[in-house]
Amino acid sequence: MQITPLERYILNDEGMTRGLGDVEARILVEWLVDRAGQIAFVARTDDEAWNDVRSICRRGRVFSCFVRLWTQPESRGAALQLAAAERQHWPLPSGEVEPGELMEKLLAWVDRQDEIVADSLTRMAA
């Protein structure tokens, strides 16, 4: 499957970056587009690729909302509730953090967790 329709789907989702600054929005969109490229490469069918992209976009909206809430000190309780309700287990920031830095740290943590899972599956298959 070509990446272009998947990219277009991500780029047309205005809710993904609503309320974010330019830096954190760019970081999130680049991460999603990169993930969509990986999905397009390994998906067995177009339907599987679309389902996986919709899933990462939902996850991306959770990241977006969390960053937006956390960077407003009066909304940190809501950010914690969101993370708990979405069963997200990323390490929580301690205190003030720049939104772009927070987004980078969240996505880097997710990437590391996915690598750990992939390595475990590879070792189990061997």
GIKANOR-V433100 format. One record per residue. N is the residue number from 1. RES is the residue in one small letter. SS is DSSP state (@ for helix, = for strand, . for the rest). OMEGA is omega in whole degrees, -180 to 180 (none if undefined). D_LAST is the distance of its C-alpha to the last C-alpha in Angstrom with 2 decimals. Layout:
n-><N & N>
res-><RES & RES>
ss-><SS & SS>
omega-><OMEGA & OMEGA>
d_last-><D_LAST & D_LAST>
//
This chain:
n-><1 & 2 & 3 & 4 & 5 & 6 & 7 & 8 & 9 & 10 & 11 & 12 & 13 & 14 & 15 & 16 & 17 & 18 & 19 & 20 & 21 & 22 & 23 & 24 & 25 & 26 & 27 & 28 & 29 & 30 & 31 & 32 & 33 & 34 & 35 & 36 & 37 & 38 & 39 & 40 & 41 & 42 & 43 & 44 & 45 & 46 & 47 & 48 & 49 & 50 & 51 & 52 & 53 & 54 & 55 & 56 & 57 & 58 & 59 & 60 & 61 & 62 & 63 & 64 & 65 & 66 & 67 & 68 & 69 & 70 & 71 & 72 & 73 & 74 & 75 & 76 & 77 & 78 & 79 & 80 & 81 & 82 & 83 & 84 & 85 & 86 & 87 & 88 & 89 & 90 & 91 & 92 & 93 & 94 & 95 & 96 & 97 & 98 & 99 & 100 & 101 & 102 & 103 & 104 & 105 & 106 & 107 & 108 & 109 & 110 & 111 & 112 & 113 & 114 & 115 & 116 & 117 & 118 & 119 & 120 & 121 & 122 & 123 & 124 & 125 & 126>
res-><m & q & i & t & p & l & e & r & y & i & l & n & d & e & g & m & t & r & g & l & g & d & v & e & a & r & i & l & v & e & w & l & v & d & r & a & g & q & i & a & f & v & a & r & t & d & d & e & a & w & n & d & v & r & s & i & c & r & r & g & r & v & f & s & c & f & v & r & l & w & t & q & p & e & s & r & g & a & a & l & q & l & a & a & a & e & r & q & h & w & p & l & p & s & g & e & v & e & p & g & e & l & m & e & k & l & l & a & w & v & d & r & q & d & e & i & v & a & d & s & l & t & r & m & a & a>
ss-><. & . & @ & @ & @ & @ & @ & @ & @ & @ & @ & . & . & @ & @ & @ & . & . & . & . & . & @ & @ & @ & @ & @ & @ & @ & @ & @ & @ & @ & @ & @ & @ & @ & @ & @ & @ & @ & @ & @ & . & . & . & @ & @ & @ & @ & @ & @ & @ & @ & @ & @ & @ & @ & @ & @ & @ & @ & @ & @ & @ & @ & @ & @ & @ & @ & @ & . & . & @ & @ & @ & @ & @ & @ & @ & @ & @ & @ & @ & @ & @ & . & . & . & . & . & . & . & . & . & . & . & . & . & @ & @ & @ & @ & @ & @ & @ & @ & @ & @ & @ & @ & @ & @ & @ & @ & @ & @ & @ & @ & @ & @ & @ & @ & @ & @ & @ & .>
omega-><178 & -179 & -173 & 179 & 178 & 176 & -179 & 178 & 180 & -176 & -180 & -179 & -177 & 179 & -179 & -173 & -179 & 178 & 178 & 172 & -177 & -175 & -178 & 177 & 179 & -180 & -179 & -178 & 178 & 179 & -180 & 180 & 176 & 178 & 179 & 177 & 177 & 179 & -180 & -178 & -174 & -177 & 179 & -179 & 176 & 180 & 178 & 180 & -180 & 178 & 180 & 179 & 177 & 179 & 180 & 177 & 176 & 178 & 178 & 178 & 176 & 178 & -179 & -179 & 180 & -179 & -180 & -179 & -175 & -177 & 172 & -174 & -180 & -178 & -178 & 176 & 177 & 178 & 178 & 177 & 178 & -180 & 179 & -179 & -180 & 179 & 177 & -174 & 180 & 178 & -179 & 178 & 177 & 177 & -176 & 175 & 178 & -179 & 180 & 178 & 178 & 179 & 179 & -179 & 178 & -177 & 176 & 179 & 179 & 179 & 179 & 180 & 178 & 177 & 179 & 179 & -180 & 178 & 179 & 179 & 179 & 180 & 179 & -179 & -177 & none>
d_last-><28.83 & 31.07 & 30.92 & 34.71 & 35.21 & 32.51 & 34.14 & 37.51 & 36.45 & 35.42 & 38.52 & 40.84 & 39.76 & 42.61 & 41.74 & 38.59 & 40.69 & 43.93 & 45.37 & 43.09 & 44.48 & 43.67 & 41.19 & 38.95 & 39.30 & 38.19 & 35.15 & 34.10 & 34.80 & 32.96 & 29.86 & 30.14 & 30.74 & 27.74 & 25.57 & 27.30 & 26.45 & 22.72 & 23.12 & 25.18 & 22.59 & 19.67 & 21.82 & 21.92 & 25.58 & 28.54 & 28.86 & 25.36 & 26.17 & 29.53 & 28.26 & 25.75 & 28.52 & 30.97 & 28.62 & 28.22 & 31.97 & 32.69 & 30.61 & 32.49 & 35.77 & 34.79 & 34.15 & 37.44 & 39.40 & 38.05 & 38.99 & 42.35 & 43.10 & 41.94 & 44.11 & 47.15 & 47.83 & 49.65 & 46.61 & 43.95 & 44.21 & 43.46 & 40.45 & 39.11 & 39.83 & 38.00 & 34.85 & 35.04 & 35.87 & 32.96 & 30.60 & 29.81 & 28.57 & 29.14 & 31.22 & 34.87 & 37.18 & 39.94 & 43.26 & 44.28 & 41.76 & 42.30 & 40.90 & 39.02 & 37.47 & 36.48 & 34.86 & 32.93 & 31.71 & 30.67 & 28.70 & 27.08 & 26.03 & 24.56 & 22.63 & 21.22 & 20.25 & 18.51 & 16.55 & 15.55 & 14.41 & 12.47 & 10.73 & 10.03 & 8.70 & 6.34 & 5.20 & 5.52 & 3.81 & 0.00>
//
